Every structure is written in C-alpha cells, then in structure tokens.
Amino acid sequence: MKKDIESRADIELLIRSFYDKVKTDETIGYIFNDIAKVNWEKHFPAMFDFWENVLFYTGNYNGNPVEIHQHLNRVVLLTSAHFNQWNKLFSQTVDEWFEGTTATLAKQRALSISTVIQIKILKEIDHL
C-alpha cells in the first residue's frame, strides 16, 4: 500500500518525478525546455512552495501562476491538449507514488488550477 502525501519531502518527490516526465514529454516538454527555458533549480523550490501551500495552507508561495501562464501564452499558444497532457502526467505521477485523501486532493486541485488558468488565458485572448 502506498502512503498519502504528508510532508514537504513527499511534495518534493512528487514534483521532481512529475517534471522528469514533463521534460521528456512529446506534447509539452518543448514548452518547458525550449520556449520557457526553465531554470529547474530556481523553478523547483517555487513549485515545492506552491504545492505545499495548495495542500497544507502554509502561506509559503507568493507567485502568480496565472500571470506567468498568460505571459507564456503570448510566446507560444497554450492549447487544451497541453493542459490535458499536463493534468494526465500529474495524476499519473501522484498515482505512482501516493494514495489517500491528500493525494486525491492534489489531483483535484491540479485540475482546478489548470482549468482556471485556461479560462484566464482565453479571457485575455478575447480582449486582444
């Protein structure tokens, strides 16, 4: 039996494993590697803080993921296929390592967050 997500260490394992998949994914990998040119050493701590706040309400995250994705969308059109693949990989990674209430919550929150980001991107496109 797998354990639930219970700590920052669990979040770090999840996020590192997830982005290992993202970096090599045919559908979305190029966005992170070639377009955004993500500095992973800088990105990981921000993602750890983000997910720790999302799941455990720590207040550690101060970024604006919607704004970041809106900017990225101006560089490369982000499509529903991109978001669907991101969600698929995220859920698969959660399921590989964890099970339980917080693991389920992580998958639900990921879907909710990506949906909000997609809506905000579409609203911005409509206003251009």
Sequence and secondary structure as in RCSB ss.txt:
>XXXX:A:sequence
MKKDIESRADIELLIRSFYDKVKTDETIGYIFNDIAKVNWEKHFPAMFDFWENVLFYTGNYNGNPVEIHQHLNRV
VLLTSAHFNQWNKLFSQTVDEWFEGTTATLAKQRALSISTVIQIKILKEIDHL
>XXXX:A:secstr
  B   SHHHHHHHHHHHHHHHHH TTTHHIIIIIS   HHHHHHHHHHHHHHHHH        HHHHHHHHHHH
S   HHHHHHHHHHHHHHHHHHB SHHHHHHHHHHHHHHHHHHHHHHHHHHT 
